[in-house]
């Protein structure tokens, strides 16, 4: 099952040095999920070969412009390109009013349904679920209400050894039982054990997206043990006072969080425009958490 993320934007409030504001495209089993939608997201989708019309679910962490100002344009382009199927948007309640007033005064009559799910910044909740994944909010602390998002795969059925099944000529009901971890008894009373015809399914993976937040350790339970953690790292640790003042995190703090949460890999992003070169932020994080990586534009990470 495909489970990867492509970084469309890695900058903080100011897009600079060929970096764009926050946006990521998550590919889960060839279904597209957009996480945040800063300015330039449409261009970045095109540049990276993604068709915007395939996006069904859009998750907005909070209402600072670098996380949602590309959304009106994206939704309008979907309309102009003849979209008919619904778009599902998950974000703060005020986002609906912001979008509708834009459409009102531009006289844009969106021809496809937009369905909203309003996030609660006070407690974590399951906000989406299908046959492949569960999406939960992560409660963050920023200057305005903010949530992150955790995408967790559901456990798959056991993997069938087709050649072995064909060798014994077993019927379809046996296959259904084997995949679910049950034995099959033939008409002659012979028992066929599921372990002989299947292998274990892959372990479910989880991706946590922590956008703007101060490092307050309160969300550790929500991200503990995830395979991949994206965490904002706006500043280096020599600017800790500035990070605290603006309710952001440093790259060293992001690494501390990754260590304490026992995650598999750490993706650093939301870089301040003061940094032309990002390598120092990466090296700082790697002093504590070696499997840290820069979440820069155009990079795809297997989760």
C-alpha positions as CSV (number, residue, x, y, z in Angstrom):
1,X,0.0,0.0,0.0
2,X,1.4,3.3,-1.0
3,X,2.0,5.7,1.9
4,X,4.2,8.7,1.1
5,X,4.2,12.5,1.3
6,X,5.6,15.1,-1.1
7,X,6.6,18.5,0.3
8,X,5.1,21.4,-1.7
9,X,6.1,24.2,0.7
10,X,8.6,24.5,3.5
11,X,8.7,28.2,4.3
12,X,7.2,30.0,7.3
13,X,5.2,33.2,6.9
14,X,7.4,34.7,4.2
15,X,8.1,32.7,1.0
16,X,11.7,33.2,0.1
17,X,14.8,31.5,-1.5
18,X,12.7,29.3,-3.8
19,X,10.7,28.1,-0.8
20,X,6.9,28.2,-0.6
21,X,4.5,28.4,2.4
22,X,3.3,25.3,4.0
23,X,1.7,22.6,1.9
24,X,2.1,18.8,1.6
25,X,0.5,16.2,-0.6
26,X,-0.1,12.8,1.1
27,X,-0.6,9.8,-1.2
28,X,-2.4,6.9,0.5
29,X,-3.0,4.0,-1.8
30,X,-3.3,6.5,-4.8
31,X,-5.7,8.8,-3.0
32,X,-4.6,12.3,-2.5
33,X,-4.8,14.2,0.8
34,X,-3.7,17.9,0.9
35,X,-2.3,19.1,4.2
36,X,-2.3,22.9,4.5
37,X,-2.5,25.1,1.4
38,X,-0.2,28.1,1.4
39,X,0.2,30.5,-1.5
40,X,1.7,28.8,-4.6
41,X,0.2,25.4,-3.8
42,X,-1.4,25.1,-7.3
43,X,1.9,25.9,-9.0
44,X,3.7,23.3,-6.8
45,X,1.2,20.6,-7.6
46,X,1.7,21.2,-11.3
47,X,5.5,21.4,-10.9
48,X,5.5,18.0,-9.2
49,X,3.1,16.3,-11.6
50,X,0.0,16.1,-9.4
51,X,-3.5,16.6,-10.7
52,X,-5.4,18.9,-8.3
53,X,-8.7,17.3,-9.4
54,X,-7.6,14.1,-7.7
55,X,-7.6,15.8,-4.2
56,X,-10.7,14.9,-2.2
57,X,-9.7,15.8,1.3
58,X,-8.0,19.0,2.5
59,X,-6.7,19.6,6.0
60,X,-6.0,23.1,7.3
61,X,-4.1,23.3,10.6
62,X,-4.9,27.0,11.4
63,X,-5.8,30.3,10.0
64,X,-2.4,32.0,9.6
65,X,-2.1,33.0,6.0
66,X,0.9,30.9,5.2
67,X,-1.2,27.8,5.8
68,X,-4.4,28.5,3.9
69,X,-4.1,31.5,1.5
70,X,-3.7,29.3,-1.5
71,X,-7.0,27.5,-0.8
72,X,-9.4,30.0,-2.5
73,X,-7.4,29.8,-5.7
74,X,-7.2,26.1,-5.6
75,X,-10.9,25.6,-5.1
76,X,-11.7,28.2,-7.8
77,X,-9.4,26.4,-10.3
78,X,-11.2,23.1,-9.6
79,X,-14.4,24.9,-10.3
80,X,-13.1,26.4,-13.6
81,X,-11.8,23.0,-14.7
82,X,-15.3,21.4,-14.4
83,X,-15.0,19.6,-11.1
84,X,-18.3,17.8,-10.1
85,X,-17.3,15.6,-7.2
86,X,-17.2,16.9,-3.6
87,X,-14.2,18.4,-1.7
88,X,-14.0,17.7,2.0
89,X,-12.4,20.4,4.1
90,X,-11.2,19.9,7.7
91,X,-10.2,23.0,9.6
92,X,-11.2,25.8,12.0
93,X,-14.9,26.9,11.9
94,X,-14.1,30.4,10.7
95,X,-12.5,29.0,7.5
96,X,-16.0,28.4,5.9
97,X,-16.9,32.1,6.4
98,X,-13.5,33.2,4.9
99,X,-14.0,31.1,1.8
100,X,-17.6,32.0,1.3
101,X,-17.0,35.7,1.5
102,X,-14.3,35.4,-1.1
103,X,-16.6,33.5,-3.4
104,X,-19.4,36.0,-2.8
105,X,-17.5,39.1,-3.8
106,X,-15.7,37.5,-6.7
107,X,-19.1,36.2,-7.9
108,X,-17.8,32.7,-8.0
109,X,-20.6,30.1,-7.9
110,X,-18.8,26.9,-7.0
111,X,-20.5,24.1,-9.0
112,X,-19.3,21.2,-6.9
113,X,-20.2,20.4,-3.2
114,X,-17.8,21.6,-0.5
115,X,-18.3,19.7,2.8
116,X,-16.8,21.0,6.0
117,X,-15.7,19.3,9.1
118,X,-14.8,21.8,11.8
119,X,-11.8,20.9,14.0
120,X,-11.8,21.3,17.7
121,X,-8.6,22.8,19.1
122,X,-9.4,21.8,22.7
123,X,-9.3,18.0,22.4
124,X,-8.0,15.4,19.9
125,X,-10.7,13.8,17.8
126,X,-11.1,11.3,14.9
127,X,-12.1,13.4,11.9
128,X,-11.9,11.0,9.0
129,X,-11.9,7.2,8.5
130,X,-12.1,4.9,5.5
131,X,-11.0,1.4,4.7
132,X,-7.3,2.4,4.6
133,X,-6.7,5.0,7.3
134,X,-7.8,6.9,10.4
135,X,-7.1,10.6,10.7
136,X,-7.0,12.2,14.2
137,X,-6.3,15.8,15.3
138,X,-3.2,16.7,17.4
139,X,-3.8,19.6,19.8
140,X,-1.0,22.2,19.4
141,X,-0.4,25.5,21.1
142,X,0.2,28.5,18.9
143,X,-0.9,32.1,18.9
144,X,-4.3,31.1,17.5
145,X,-6.2,27.8,17.7
146,X,-4.2,25.1,15.8
147,X,-4.3,21.4,15.3
148,X,-1.9,19.0,13.7
149,X,-3.1,15.8,12.1
150,X,-2.1,12.1,12.5
151,X,-2.7,9.7,9.6
152,X,-2.7,6.0,10.8
153,X,-3.0,3.0,8.5
154,X,-5.5,0.3,9.3
155,X,-4.1,-3.2,9.7
156,X,-4.4,-5.0,6.4
157,X,-5.4,-8.6,5.8
158,X,-2.8,-11.3,5.8
159,X,-0.8,-11.8,2.6
160,X,-1.9,-14.8,0.5
161,X,0.6,-17.3,-0.9
162,X,-1.3,-17.8,-4.1
163,X,0.9,-20.6,-5.4
164,X,0.3,-22.7,-2.3
165,X,-3.5,-22.2,-2.5
166,X,-3.5,-23.2,-6.1
167,X,-1.3,-26.2,-5.4
168,X,-4.0,-27.6,-3.0
169,X,-6.9,-26.4,-5.2
170,X,-8.6,-24.7,-2.2
171,X,-11.9,-22.9,-2.8
172,X,-12.6,-19.2,-2.4
173,X,-14.1,-19.5,1.1
174,X,-10.7,-20.9,2.3
175,X,-9.0,-17.8,0.9
176,X,-11.3,-15.5,2.8
177,X,-10.7,-17.4,6.1
178,X,-6.9,-17.5,5.6
179,X,-6.6,-13.8,5.0
180,X,-8.5,-13.1,8.3
181,X,-6.4,-15.5,10.3
182,X,-8.7,-18.5,10.4
183,X,-8.2,-22.1,9.5
184,X,-10.3,-23.9,6.8
185,X,-11.8,-27.4,7.1
186,X,-12.4,-29.2,3.8
187,X,-15.3,-31.5,3.0
188,X,-13.2,-34.5,3.9
189,X,-12.6,-33.1,7.4
190,X,-9.0,-32.1,6.7
191,X,-7.9,-28.9,8.4
192,X,-5.8,-26.4,6.5
193,X,-3.9,-23.9,8.7
194,X,-3.9,-20.3,7.7
195,X,-0.2,-19.9,8.7
196,X,0.7,-22.4,5.9
197,X,-1.0,-20.3,3.2
198,X,-0.4,-16.7,4.3
199,X,2.2,-14.4,5.7
200,X,1.8,-11.6,8.2
201,X,0.5,-8.3,6.9
202,X,2.8,-5.3,7.0
203,X,2.7,-3.4,10.2
204,X,0.4,-0.3,10.0
205,X,2.4,3.0,9.7
206,X,1.5,6.4,11.0
207,X,2.4,10.0,10.0
208,X,2.1,12.9,12.3
209,X,2.0,16.5,11.0
210,X,2.7,19.1,13.6
211,X,2.5,22.6,12.2
212,X,3.0,25.8,14.1
213,X,3.4,25.2,17.8
214,X,5.4,26.1,20.9
215,X,7.3,23.2,22.4
216,X,5.0,22.4,25.4
217,X,5.3,18.5,25.4
218,X,1.5,18.3,25.8
219,X,1.0,16.4,22.6
220,X,3.5,13.6,23.2
221,X,0.7,11.0,23.6
222,X,-0.7,11.9,20.2
223,X,2.6,11.3,18.3
224,X,4.3,8.6,20.3
225,X,5.8,5.9,18.2
226,X,4.8,7.2,14.8
227,X,6.9,6.1,11.9
228,X,7.4,9.6,10.6
229,X,7.0,13.0,12.4
230,X,6.8,16.3,10.5
231,X,7.5,19.0,13.0
232,X,7.9,22.7,12.5
233,X,11.5,24.0,13.2
234,X,11.2,27.7,12.4
235,X,14.4,28.7,14.2
236,X,17.8,27.4,15.3
237,X,18.2,27.1,19.1
238,X,20.2,30.3,19.4
239,X,16.9,32.0,18.7
240,X,15.0,30.2,21.4
241,X,13.7,33.4,22.9
242,X,12.3,34.4,19.5
243,X,10.7,31.0,19.2
244,X,9.0,31.3,22.6
245,X,7.8,34.8,21.8
246,X,6.2,33.7,18.5
247,X,5.0,30.3,19.7
248,X,7.3,28.4,17.4
249,X,9.8,25.6,17.8
250,X,13.5,25.3,17.2
251,X,15.2,22.5,15.3
252,X,16.9,21.3,18.5
253,X,13.5,21.2,20.3
254,X,12.0,19.3,17.4
255,X,14.7,16.7,17.7
256,X,14.1,16.5,21.5
257,X,10.4,15.8,20.7
258,X,11.4,13.1,18.2
259,X,13.6,11.4,20.8
260,X,11.0,11.5,23.6
261,X,8.2,10.4,21.3
262,X,10.3,7.5,20.0
263,X,9.5,8.2,16.3
264,X,11.1,6.6,13.3
265,X,12.2,9.6,11.3
266,X,11.9,13.4,11.8
267,X,11.0,15.8,8.9
268,X,12.0,19.4,9.6
269,X,10.0,22.3,8.0
270,X,8.4,25.7,8.3
271,X,11.8,27.4,8.1
272,X,12.2,31.1,8.8
273,X,13.1,33.3,5.9
274,X,16.2,34.4,7.7
275,X,17.9,31.1,6.8
276,X,19.1,31.0,3.2
277,X,21.0,27.7,3.9
278,X,19.1,25.0,5.8
279,X,21.9,22.6,6.5
280,X,22.7,24.2,9.9
281,X,19.2,23.5,11.1
282,X,19.5,19.9,10.0
283,X,22.9,19.4,11.7
284,X,21.6,20.9,14.9
285,X,18.7,18.4,15.0
286,X,20.9,15.5,14.1
287,X,23.1,16.1,17.2
288,X,20.1,14.7,19.1
289,X,18.1,12.7,16.5
290,X,20.3,11.4,13.7
291,X,17.4,10.3,11.5
292,X,16.3,13.9,10.9
293,X,15.7,15.2,7.3
294,X,14.9,18.5,5.7
295,X,11.3,18.6,4.3
296,X,12.1,20.8,1.3
297,X,10.2,21.4,-1.9
298,X,9.8,18.5,-4.3
299,X,11.0,15.9,-1.9
300,X,8.9,12.7,-1.5
301,X,9.3,10.7,1.7
302,X,8.2,7.1,2.2
303,X,6.4,7.0,5.5
